Amino acid sequence: MIHYPSTRQLECLVAVADTLNFREAAQRLNLSQPPLSRHIKALESLVGVVLFKRDTHSVHLTDAGAILAEQARNILHDLRNGLHDARMAGERPKEHLNIGFTQILNPALFPNIERTLRAQGNEVSVHETYGTSRRLMNQVASGRIDIAVVVGQQNLPDGLRAKPFFSESLLLVISSDIDLPAGRLSFRDLPNIPLFWFKRLCNPLLYDRAERLFWKHAYQPELRPKPNYREALFAKIIAGEGMAFLSGSLALSPKAGIVFKRFESTIDNELQLSFELIKREGNAHIFLGACEDIFSNITPHQMACCTA
């Protein structure tokens, strides 16, 4: 028989992964530290791997811990969605709206769509899905998702319509243990450590633009493949194994051991990531228009106050 972790164990894992501090994680969960430590130890015993490296001064995720923390976050999200959908089924809402969000963006950027729609008097149940832009486009095309926020695409599949949403800057994400100048940075200010970078297939437009920008500024970093899981990437950054240029919205959720820094305007203007709202042609869902109106009121510029 396969033994699975409890939801409490997964909550403990995510809390420690977010804070990298057992005391702060315990406070978040309204626990004392001994029960939290027991949950983590039991989870490590169940999985059969070490999830955290601990000493008297710091806590770091192992590669295995980062992967499991990312999956735990998704499992807890899906469980909350499932419970919510079950309750909504009991209330028999008139309509269901399925929305997709690219995992590149921070979910904290978006309002609660269902709460906003229901406050307007609409009886609707909203289900949210997170994934890669490519996967979300396929789900919109197949009818599993009604509307999605994706990275701007060079070639949109047949049958889909795109509407420009917004653009935001890529920020430097680096270990807080590394000293950097105050204010905005140039490439000359960056330390000589590897840059975790994406494959060209993921976003050819941004990849080629960045290549030209690097050449223009004589910036030749050692490029390493960016881990598929964000927690794994953060763990490597915190450990000082490299740095990354990531979505500015991630700065809305500060993480222990990491700092977000803006680039000077000549670089910032080039390292822009554009996003689109996509939907199927002819999709006449009654709440699509209202949903697009909610999205149009989001102001990504609020992120500027979250970065150094």
C-alpha positions in Angstrom: 0.0 0.0 0.0 1.3 3.5 -0.9 1.4 5.9 2.0 0.7 9.5 1.2 1.6 12.7 3.2 -1.1 14.4 5.2 -2.3 17.8 4.2 -0.8 19.1 7.4 2.6 17.8 6.4 2.3 19.5 3.0 1.3 22.7 4.7 4.3 22.5 6.9 6.6 21.8 4.0 5.3 24.8 2.0 5.5 27.1 5.1 9.1 26.3 5.8 10.0 26.5 2.1 8.5 30.0 1.9 10.2 31.3 5.0 13.3 29.2 5.3 12.8 29.7 9.0 11.2 27.1 11.3 10.1 29.7 13.9 8.4 31.9 11.3 6.8 28.9 9.6 5.4 27.7 13.0 3.9 31.1 13.6 2.3 31.1 10.2 0.7 27.8 11.0 -0.2 28.6 14.6 2.1 25.8 15.8 5.0 25.6 18.1 8.3 24.6 16.6 8.5 21.0 18.0 5.3 19.8 16.3 6.4 21.5 13.0 9.8 19.8 13.2 8.1 16.4 13.8 5.9 16.9 10.8 8.9 17.7 8.6 10.9 14.8 10.0 7.9 12.4 9.4 7.5 13.7 5.9 11.2 13.2 5.2 10.9 9.6 6.6 7.9 8.9 4.4 9.5 10.3 1.2 12.9 8.8 2.0 15.0 11.9 1.2 16.2 14.9 3.1 14.1 18.0 2.3 16.0 20.7 4.2 19.6 21.3 5.0 19.7 22.8 8.5 22.5 24.2 10.7 22.5 26.6 13.6 22.3 29.6 11.3 20.3 28.8 8.3 17.8 26.5 6.5 18.1 25.6 2.8 15.9 23.5 0.6 17.5 20.5 -1.0 16.8 19.8 -4.7 14.3 17.1 -3.7 12.7 19.4 -1.1 12.3 22.2 -3.7 10.6 19.8 -6.2 8.3 18.4 -3.5 7.5 21.9 -2.1 6.4 23.0 -5.6 4.2 19.9 -6.0 2.8 20.3 -2.5 1.8 23.9 -3.3 -0.1 22.6 -6.4 -1.7 19.8 -4.5 -3.0 22.1 -1.8 -4.3 24.6 -4.4 -6.1 21.8 -6.3 -7.6 20.5 -3.0 -8.9 24.0 -2.1 -10.4 24.2 -5.6 -12.0 20.8 -5.3 -13.6 21.6 -2.0 -14.8 24.9 -3.3 -16.2 23.3 -6.5 -18.0 20.7 -4.4 -19.6 23.4 -2.2 -20.6 25.4 -5.3 -22.2 22.3 -6.8 -24.3 22.0 -3.7 -25.4 25.6 -4.2 -26.1 24.9 -7.9 -24.5 28.0 -9.4 -25.8 28.8 -12.8 -22.5 29.0 -14.6 -18.9 27.8 -14.4 -16.0 29.9 -15.6 -12.6 28.3 -16.1 -9.6 30.6 -16.1 -5.9 29.8 -16.7 -2.9 31.7 -15.5 0.7 31.4 -16.7 2.9 30.1 -13.8 5.5 32.8 -14.7 3.3 35.4 -12.9 2.6 35.7 -9.2 -1.0 34.7 -8.4 -1.0 37.6 -5.8 -1.2 40.0 -8.8 -4.7 39.0 -9.5 -7.9 39.7 -7.6 -10.4 37.0 -6.6 -12.3 36.8 -9.8 -15.2 34.7 -8.4 -15.7 36.9 -5.4 -15.7 40.0 -7.7 -18.2 38.5 -10.1 -20.5 37.2 -7.3 -20.4 40.7 -5.6 -21.8 42.0 -8.9 -24.8 39.7 -8.4 -23.6 36.9 -10.7 -24.2 33.2 -9.7 -20.9 31.8 -11.0 -18.3 29.3 -9.9 -14.7 30.1 -11.0 -12.0 27.4 -11.4 -8.4 28.5 -11.7 -5.6 26.6 -13.4 -1.9 27.3 -13.4 0.6 26.1 -16.0 2.9 26.9 -18.9 1.6 29.2 -21.6 1.7 26.4 -24.2 -0.3 24.1 -22.0 -2.9 26.8 -21.3 -3.3 27.6 -25.0 -4.0 23.9 -25.7 -6.6 23.8 -23.0 -8.3 27.0 -24.3 -8.3 25.5 -27.8 -9.8 22.3 -26.5 -12.5 24.1 -24.6 -11.3 23.0 -21.1 -10.5 26.7 -20.2 -12.6 29.7 -21.2 -9.9 32.4 -21.0 -6.2 32.5 -20.0 -3.4 34.9 -19.2 -0.3 33.7 -21.2 3.0 35.1 -22.3 2.7 37.0 -25.6 3.1 34.5 -28.4 4.7 34.9 -31.8 2.3 32.4 -33.5 -1.1 31.8 -32.0 -2.9 28.5 -32.8 -5.8 28.6 -35.2 -9.1 29.3 -33.5 -7.7 31.5 -30.7 -7.9 35.2 -30.3 -5.4 37.3 -28.3 -5.9 40.6 -26.6 -2.8 42.5 -25.2 -2.9 42.5 -21.4 0.2 44.2 -20.0 3.9 44.2 -20.0 6.3 44.1 -17.1 10.1 44.2 -16.6 12.2 41.2 -15.8 14.0 41.7 -12.4 17.3 40.4 -11.2 16.7 37.7 -8.6 19.8 36.9 -6.5 20.9 35.7 -3.1 20.6 38.3 -0.3 24.1 37.3 0.8 25.6 38.9 -2.3 26.5 42.6 -2.0 25.2 44.8 -4.8 25.1 48.6 -5.4 22.1 50.5 -4.2 19.6 51.6 -6.8 19.2 50.3 -10.4 21.8 48.0 -11.8 23.8 47.7 -15.0 25.2 44.4 -16.3 28.6 45.6 -15.1 27.2 45.5 -11.5 26.4 41.8 -11.7 28.6 39.3 -10.0 30.5 36.6 -12.0 28.1 33.8 -11.3 26.0 31.7 -13.7 22.7 33.0 -15.0 19.8 30.5 -15.0 18.2 31.0 -18.4 15.3 29.6 -20.4 15.3 27.7 -23.7 14.6 29.7 -26.8 11.6 27.5 -27.6 9.9 28.9 -24.5 9.9 32.5 -25.8 11.8 33.1 -29.1 11.0 36.9 -29.1 12.4 37.6 -25.7 15.3 35.2 -26.1 16.5 36.9 -29.3 16.0 40.4 -27.8 18.0 39.4 -24.8 20.8 37.9 -26.9 21.1 41.2 -28.8 21.0 43.2 -25.5 23.7 41.0 -24.0 25.9 41.5 -27.1 25.3 45.3 -27.1 26.5 45.6 -23.5 29.3 43.0 -23.9 27.6 40.9 -21.2 28.6 37.2 -21.5 27.3 35.3 -18.6 27.7 31.6 -18.1 24.2 30.3 -18.9 22.7 27.3 -17.1 19.3 25.7 -17.7 16.6 27.1 -15.5 15.0 24.5 -13.3 11.5 23.6 -14.2 10.2 24.1 -10.6 10.3 27.6 -9.2 11.2 26.4 -5.7 14.1 24.4 -7.1 15.3 27.6 -8.8 14.9 29.7 -5.7 16.8 27.1 -3.7 19.8 27.3 -6.1 19.7 31.1 -6.0 19.7 31.2 -2.2 22.6 28.8 -2.1 24.5 31.2 -4.4 24.7 28.8 -7.3 23.5 31.4 -9.7 21.0 34.2 -10.4 18.0 34.7 -12.7 15.9 37.4 -14.5 12.3 36.7 -13.5 8.9 38.3 -13.7 8.6 41.5 -11.6 5.3 40.3 -10.1 7.2 37.8 -8.0 8.5 40.7 -6.0 4.9 41.0 -4.6 5.7 37.9 -2.4 9.1 38.4 -0.7 11.0 35.3 0.0 13.7 34.8 2.7 17.2 34.7 1.3 16.4 36.4 -2.0 16.3 40.0 -3.2 14.8 41.5 -6.3 16.6 44.3 -8.1 15.6 46.5 -11.1 17.9 47.3 -14.0 18.8 50.7 -15.3 16.3 52.0 -17.9 18.4 51.1 -21.0 18.3 47.5 -19.9 14.9 47.6 -18.3 13.1 48.8 -21.4 14.5 45.8 -23.4 13.9 43.1 -20.8 10.1 43.4 -21.0 7.8 40.5 -20.8 4.4 40.9 -22.5 1.2 39.1 -21.6 -2.0 38.4 -23.4 -5.6 37.3 -22.7 -6.5 34.5 -25.0 -9.9 32.9 -25.7 -11.5 30.8 -28.4 -13.1 32.5 -31.3 -16.9 32.3 -31.0 -16.8 31.6 -27.2 -20.0 33.2 -26.0 -19.7 32.5 -22.3 -22.0 34.9 -20.5 -19.3 36.0 -18.0 -16.3 36.4 -20.4 -16.9 40.1 -20.9 -17.2 40.8 -17.1 -14.1 38.8 -16.5 -12.1 40.8 -19.1 -13.3 44.0 -17.4 -11.9 42.8 -14.1 -8.5 42.0 -15.7 -8.5 45.5 -17.4 -8.5 47.1 -13.9 -5.3 45.4 -12.8 -2.4 47.8 -12.5 0.9 46.0 -12.6 2.7 49.3 -11.9 2.0 48.7 -8.2 4.9 46.2 -8.4 7.4 49.1 -8.5 7.0 49.7 -4.8 8.0 46.1 -4.1 11.4 46.2 -5.6 14.7 47.8 -4.5 
